[in-house]
Amino acid sequence: MAVRQRAVSALPTLLRSLRKDPLKPHNHAHALPSLRRAFSLYDQINLIDNVPVDQLRIQGYTDTGFNVNGVEYEGSLLCVGNLLLSWKPKKFSDITADSLSLFQTVRPIPDILILGCGRNIQPVDPELRRFVRSIGIKLEAVDSRNAASTYNILNEEGRVVAAALLPYGVSS
């Protein structure tokens, strides 16, 4: 019983030592929650803090860009599987079939394209929806913060997923 009590009293110290913050956000940055957790009796322990070298993980966002695998990127991003590209659109109205034409050549074709609209969800033009559907991809439009989190979850599950992300500060 004494051993158990010592173990229980040592647990908070152990938890503090195991927790590493891969992203120390600046005053203006927002970190996304860690998705790599061991769900067990001690589900607060983050056992896998490191991202595999070949896997993208969006760790945070600002009004002007994103933090991916510990590197700050300014502007819009296109994430296809584990490929990261700078993306031209600066506002939601710039997103067209032409700006997403890369998906006509990418293989394997992603199951879903998560469109990060900036700060607020925007209605997607029916022509753009038809274009994405004609390639064989499902389209989900959400705010960029939730788009980044959803991309992380699906990518960690091993799904073939893509994200087109406008910076969070974009409001229309």
C-alpha positions in Angstrom: 0.0 0.0 0.0 2.9 2.4 0.8 4.4 1.7 -2.6 1.1 2.6 -4.3 0.8 5.9 -2.3 4.3 6.9 -3.3 3.6 6.1 -6.9 0.4 8.1 -6.8 2.1 11.1 -5.1 4.9 10.9 -7.7 2.4 10.9 -10.6 2.1 14.7 -10.9 5.9 15.1 -11.1 6.0 12.4 -13.7 3.3 14.0 -15.8 5.1 17.4 -15.7 8.3 15.8 -16.8 6.7 13.9 -19.6 4.8 16.9 -21.0 6.7 18.8 -23.7 5.3 21.7 -25.5 6.4 21.3 -29.1 5.1 24.8 -29.9 5.7 27.7 -27.5 3.2 30.1 -29.0 4.1 33.7 -29.3 1.6 36.2 -27.8 -0.3 36.3 -31.0 -0.2 32.6 -31.9 -2.7 29.9 -31.0 -1.6 26.3 -30.5 -3.8 23.4 -31.6 -4.3 20.6 -29.1 -2.1 17.6 -29.3 -3.9 14.7 -30.9 -1.3 12.1 -30.1 -2.4 10.7 -26.8 -2.5 7.3 -25.2 -6.0 6.7 -24.0 -5.7 4.6 -20.9 -6.0 5.0 -17.2 -3.5 7.8 -17.5 -5.0 9.5 -20.6 -3.4 12.8 -19.7 0.1 11.4 -20.5 1.2 12.4 -24.0 3.4 9.4 -25.0 4.1 10.3 -28.6 5.2 14.0 -28.7 7.3 13.8 -31.8 5.8 13.9 -35.2 7.2 11.3 -37.7 9.6 13.0 -40.1 7.4 12.4 -43.1 4.1 13.4 -41.5 2.7 17.0 -41.5 1.2 18.3 -38.3 -0.3 21.7 -38.1 0.7 22.8 -34.6 -0.6 26.3 -34.5 -2.0 29.3 -36.4 -1.8 33.1 -36.4 -3.9 35.7 -38.2 -1.3 35.6 -41.0 -0.1 32.0 -41.2 0.5 28.6 -39.6 3.1 26.6 -37.7 3.7 23.2 -39.3 6.1 20.8 -37.7 7.7 23.6 -35.8 8.2 25.9 -38.8 6.3 29.2 -39.2 4.7 29.7 -42.6 3.1 33.0 -43.7 0.1 33.0 -46.0 -2.2 30.3 -47.4 -1.2 26.7 -47.4 -2.1 23.6 -49.4 -1.5 20.3 -47.6 -1.9 17.2 -49.7 -1.1 14.1 -47.6 2.3 14.9 -46.3 3.2 17.5 -49.0 3.1 21.2 -48.0 2.8 23.9 -50.6 2.4 27.7 -50.5 -1.0 28.5 -52.0 -1.9 31.7 -53.9 -5.4 32.7 -52.7 -5.3 35.5 -50.2 -9.1 35.7 -49.6 -12.0 33.4 -49.9 -13.2 34.9 -53.3 -9.7 33.9 -54.8 -10.5 30.2 -54.3 -11.5 28.9 -57.8 -11.4 25.7 -59.7 -8.1 27.0 -61.2 -6.6 27.4 -57.7 -7.5 23.8 -56.9 -6.5 22.4 -60.3 -3.5 20.6 -58.7 -6.0 17.9 -57.5 -6.6 16.9 -61.1 -3.1 15.4 -61.2 -2.4 14.4 -57.6 -2.3 10.6 -57.0 -3.6 9.1 -54.9 -6.7 11.2 -55.0 -7.5 12.5 -51.5 -10.8 11.2 -49.9 -11.6 14.7 -48.7 -10.5 18.3 -49.2 -10.9 20.4 -46.1 -11.2 24.0 -47.0 -10.2 26.5 -44.3 -12.1 29.6 -45.0 -10.3 31.9 -42.6 -12.0 33.1 -39.4 -15.6 32.3 -40.5 -17.2 29.5 -42.6 -18.1 30.8 -46.0 -20.7 29.3 -48.5 -18.8 27.5 -51.3 -19.7 28.4 -54.9 -21.8 25.5 -56.4 -19.4 25.5 -59.5 -16.4 25.0 -57.2 -18.3 22.2 -55.4 -19.1 20.5 -58.7 -15.4 20.8 -59.8 -14.1 19.2 -56.7 -16.8 16.5 -56.8 -15.9 15.8 -60.5 -12.4 14.9 -59.4 -13.8 12.4 -56.9 -13.1 14.4 -53.7 -15.5 15.3 -50.9 -15.4 18.9 -49.9 -15.8 20.2 -46.4 -15.6 24.0 -45.7 -14.9 25.1 -42.1 -13.0 27.9 -40.4 -9.2 27.5 -40.7 -8.7 26.6 -37.1 -11.0 23.6 -37.3 -9.8 22.8 -40.8 -6.2 22.4 -39.4 -7.4 20.2 -36.5 -9.5 18.0 -38.8 -6.6 17.7 -41.2 -4.3 16.6 -38.3 -6.8 14.0 -37.1 -7.4 12.4 -40.5 -3.8 12.5 -41.5 -2.8 10.8 -38.3 -5.4 8.1 -39.0 -3.6 7.4 -42.2 -6.4 8.7 -44.4 -5.6 10.3 -47.8 -6.6 13.9 -47.0 -5.9 17.4 -48.2 -6.4 20.8 -46.7 -6.5 24.2 -48.5 -6.0 26.8 -45.7 -6.4 30.5 -45.7 -4.8 32.3 -42.7 -7.2 32.6 -39.7 -7.1 36.4 -39.9 -9.0 36.3 -43.3 -12.6 37.3 -42.5 -14.2 37.4 -46.0 
